[in-house]
């Protein structure tokens, strides 16, 4: 399969530059790779090795870490996690999601590793759970444990965090809803307890170092802090404001290494991770996972009954499924992303997709937080422009 049309690749650079000039984003790096041909474009003063807070693009990394332990038979997909996470044993479940926290019934079954990976554990957030403070007590309590946007300095250390989480009921029975986010944070605690080493150390030893991901981790050391620009968001007036400065929350090791949203990385680093998955679990002679594990991780794992009542908003699963830490395109609805494309976005302004049908990897990294779970116009325009640059 061919690479890219050089005459059309220039449109990607123009797109990024225009977005910066209009004030839609700040620093931005885009990577496109197909058939061994890789292109990297920058704008807004970013460099190829600029470090980004990748937020929910941490979730696929946590999933890979868990599957490494499954392959070693240290964990099993359908075993209850109670042995290592006793805080999740003997759960109670709300009788209604917006009801008082003590109005519960017993859980019908234990929580399994598969539940954590597919976000069907009964803890997390989704449509119908949002409202003014006090209207959904479960969400108030869950948000107190870990707020909306990633905040490494505001989360308790893992054992204390699990203790507090264990005091909450489940919002829904295990296996009945896809509820976002919390499963990946629990994975980090589970992996640390199974291996007897901090979650971040396991990631470095088993994923980052073997793949040469030297700039990926839960914090940025002093000798690299100059490559971490400010993180921006928008205030109520729409003005761009600093959410996190370079010497802010990612400038020191966090108490809680968040598998749901705590990592920083660069475009080349994350491309090594994406390439490993695209190549069936190995990259440059280093094998991280078996091909069957990658296939399982990147296949839609949600039953139709779960999709029908799940999502962050109505219609989210009309053309999308969920594997282990990644979304999976189930039906092509745009000029980009064939069915079978998998990947995920990070709410602080990042996105990644592997399209096996086109042998294509796309990575877009910005320092500007999304204002919608669907991402900004730039994200769709980047994908559209990239697919028009394919050379068949």
Residue pairs with C-beta under 8 A, 6 or more apart in sequence:
1 34
1 35
1 358
1 359
1 392
2 34
2 35
2 390
2 391
2 392
3 34
3 35
3 36
3 37
3 391
4 32
4 34
4 37
4 39
4 389
4 390
4 391
5 389
5 390
5 391
8 388
8 389
9 32
9 39
9 389
11 385
11 388
11 389
12 30
12 32
12 39
12 41
12 382
12 385
12 386
12 389
13 41
13 43
15 378
15 381
15 382
15 385
16 28
16 30
16 41
16 42
16 43
16 44
16 382
17 43
19 25
19 28
19 43
19 378
20 26
20 28
20 43
20 44
23 240
24 368
24 376
24 377
24 378
25 44
25 349
25 366
25 367
25 368
25 376
25 378
26 44
26 229
26 230
26 232
26 240
26 366
26 367
26 368
27 42
27 43
27 44
27 45
27 46
27 50
27 229
27 366
27 367
28 42
28 43
28 44
28 46
28 364
28 365
28 366
28 367
28 378
29 40
29 41
29 42
29 46
29 47
29 48
29 50
29 52
29 266
29 267
29 363
29 364
29 365
30 40
30 41
30 42
30 267
30 362
30 363
30 364
30 365
30 382
31 38
31 39
31 40
31 41
31 267
31 268
31 271
31 361
31 362
31 363
31 364
32 38
32 39
32 40
32 41
32 360
32 361
32 362
32 386
32 389
33 39
33 271
33 275
33 360
33 361
34 358
34 359
34 360
34 361
34 390
35 359
38 271
40 48
40 267
40 268
42 48
42 50
45 229
46 229
47 227
48 266
48 267
48 268
49 215
49 227
49 266
49 268
50 227
50 228
50 229
50 266
50 267
50 365
51 215
51 220
51 224
51 227
51 228
51 264
51 265
51 266
52 264
52 265
52 266
52 348
52 349
52 350
52 365
52 366
52 367
53 150
53 231
53 244
53 250
53 263
53 264
53 346
53 348
53 350
53 367
54 263
54 264
54 265
54 270
54 346
54 348
54 350
54 365
55 149
55 150
55 261
55 346
55 347
55 348
55 349
55 350
56 181
56 260
56 261
56 344
56 345
56 346
56 347
57 263
57 265
57 270
57 344
57 345
57 346
57 350
57 351
57 352
58 184
58 258
58 259
58 260
58 261
58 262
58 263
58 346
59 184
59 259
59 260
59 261
59 325
59 326
59 344
60 273
60 277
60 297
60 324
60 325
60 326
60 343
60 344
60 352
61 203
61 207
61 259
61 263
61 273
61 325
62 184
62 187
62 188
62 191
62 259
62 260
62 325
63 117
63 184
63 187
63 297
63 323
63 324
63 325
63 326
64 207
64 273
64 277
64 288
64 289
64 297
64 325
65 187
65 191
65 199
65 202
65 203
65 206
65 207
65 259
66 75
66 113
66 116
66 117
66 187
66 190
66 191
66 324
67 289
67 293
67 296
67 297
67 324
68 206
68 207
68 288
68 289
69 75
69 191
69 194
69 195
70 76
70 77
70 113
70 293
71 289
71 290
71 293
74 194
74 195
75 113
75 190
75 194
76 113
77 112
77 113
77 114
77 117
78 112
78 113
78 114
79 112
79 113
80 89
80 110
80 111
80 112
81 88
81 110
81 111
81 112
81 113
81 116
81 186
81 190
82 88
82 89
82 110
82 111
84 190
84 193
84 194
85 111
85 162
85 186
85 189
85 190
85 193
86 166
87 162
87 163
87 165
87 166
88 110
88 111
88 121
88 165
88 166
88 186
89 110
90 106
90 107
91 106
91 107
91 110
91 111
91 122
91 169
91 170
91 174
92 104
92 105
92 106
92 107
92 169
92 170
93 104
93 105
93 106
93 107
93 108
93 122
93 169
93 170
93 171
93 172
93 173
94 101
94 103
94 104
94 138
94 169
94 170
94 171
94 172
95 103
95 104
95 105
96 103
97 128
97 129
97 136
97 138
97 171
97 172
98 129
98 131
98 135
98 136
98 137
98 138
99 137
100 137
101 137
101 138
101 141
101 168
101 169
104 169
107 122
107 170
107 173
107 174
108 173
108 174
109 173
109 174
109 175
110 174
111 121
111 122
111 174
112 174
113 190
114 120
114 301
115 121
115 122
115 174
115 175
115 183
116 183
116 184
116 186
116 187
116 190
117 183
117 187
117 301
117 324
117 325
118 178
118 183
118 301
118 302
118 322
118 323
118 324
119 178
119 179
119 180
119 181
119 182
119 183
119 322
120 174
120 175
120 176
120 177
120 178
120 179
120 302
120 306
121 170
121 174
121 179
121 182
121 183
121 186
122 170
122 171
122 172
122 173
122 174
122 176
122 177
122 179
123 142
123 165
123 168
123 170
123 171
123 179
123 182
123 183
123 186
124 142
124 171
124 178
124 179
124 180
124 181
124 182
124 183
125 139
125 142
125 179
125 180
125 181
125 182
125 312
126 177
126 178
126 179
126 180
126 310
126 311
126 312
127 310
127 311
127 312
127 313
127 314
127 316
129 136
129 138
129 139
129 171
130 136
130 139
131 139
133 140
134 140
138 168
138 169
138 171
141 168
142 168
142 182
145 155
145 156
145 161
145 164
145 165
146 154
146 155
146 161
146 182
146 185
146 256
146 258
146 260
147 154
149 233
149 243
149 347
149 348
149 369
150 258
150 261
150 262
150 347
150 348
151 249
152 218
152 219
152 249
152 250
152 254
152 255
152 256
152 258
152 262
153 249
153 252
153 254
153 255
154 249
155 161
155 254
155 255
155 256
155 258
156 164
156 255
156 256
157 255
157 256
158 188
158 189
158 192
158 199
158 256
158 257
159 189
161 185
161 189
161 256
162 186
162 189
165 182
165 186
171 177
171 179
172 179
175 306
176 305
176 306
176 309
177 306
177 309
177 310
178 302
178 306
178 307
178 310
178 311
178 317
178 322
179 310
180 312
181 260
181 261
182 260
183 260
184 258
184 259
184 260
184 261
184 325
185 256
185 258
185 259
185 260
186 259
187 259
188 199
188 257
188 258
188 259
188 260
189 199
191 199
191 202
191 259
192 198
192 199
192 202
195 202
197 205
198 257
199 257
199 259
200 217
200 218
200 253
200 257
203 217
204 217
206 288
207 213
207 273
207 288
208 214
208 216
208 217
208 269
210 286
210 288
211 269
211 272
211 273
211 276
211 283
211 286
211 288
212 269
212 272
212 284
213 265
213 269
213 270
213 272
213 273
214 269
215 224
215 227
215 264
215 265
215 266
215 269
216 263
216 264
216 265
216 266
216 269
216 270
216 273
217 263
217 264
218 250
218 253
218 254
218 257
218 258
218 262
218 263
218 264
219 250
219 251
219 252
219 253
219 254
219 264
220 227
220 228
220 246
220 250
220 251
220 264
222 251
225 246
225 247
225 251
226 246
228 246
228 250
228 251
228 264
229 246
229 367
230 242
230 243
230 244
230 245
230 246
230 367
231 242
231 243
231 244
231 245
231 248
231 348
231 349
231 367
231 369
232 240
232 241
232 242
232 243
232 367
232 368
232 369
233 240
233 241
233 243
233 368
233 369
234 240
234 241
234 369
234 371
235 241
240 368
243 348
243 369
244 250
250 264
254 262
256 262
261 346
261 347
261 348
266 365
267 363
267 365
270 352
270 363
270 365
271 361
271 363
272 283
274 343
274 352
274 354
274 361
274 363
275 283
275 361
276 282
276 283
276 286
276 288
276 289
277 294
277 297
277 298
277 342
277 354
278 354
278 356
278 359
278 361
280 290
280 291
280 294
280 295
281 287
281 288
281 289
281 290
281 291
281 293
281 294
282 288
289 297
296 323
296 324
297 323
297 324
297 325
297 326
298 323
298 324
298 326
298 328
298 342
298 354
299 321
299 323
299 328
300 321
300 322
300 323
300 328
300 330
301 321
301 322
301 323
301 324
302 310
302 317
302 321
302 322
307 317
307 321
308 317
310 316
310 317
311 317
312 373
313 373
318 331
318 333
319 329
319 330
319 331
319 332
319 333
320 327
320 328
320 329
320 330
321 327
321 328
321 329
321 330
322 328
323 342
325 344
326 342
326 343
326 344
327 342
327 343
327 344
328 340
328 341
328 342
329 337
329 338
329 339
329 340
329 341
329 342
330 339
331 339
332 338
332 339
334 380
334 383
334 384
335 384
335 387
335 388
336 380
336 383
336 384
336 386
336 387
337 353
337 355
337 383
338 355
338 357
338 358
339 357
340 355
340 356
340 357
341 353
341 354
341 355
341 356
341 357
342 353
342 354
343 351
343 352
343 353
343 354
343 362
344 351
344 352
345 351
345 352
345 370
345 375
345 379
347 369
347 370
347 373
348 367
348 369
348 370
349 365
349 366
349 367
349 368
349 369
349 370
350 363
350 364
350 365
350 366
351 362
351 363
351 364
351 365
351 375
351 379
351 382
352 361
352 362
352 363
352 364
353 360
353 361
353 362
353 383
354 360
354 361
355 361
355 362
358 387
358 390
360 386
360 387
360 390
362 382
362 383
362 386
364 378
364 379
364 382
366 378
368 376
370 376
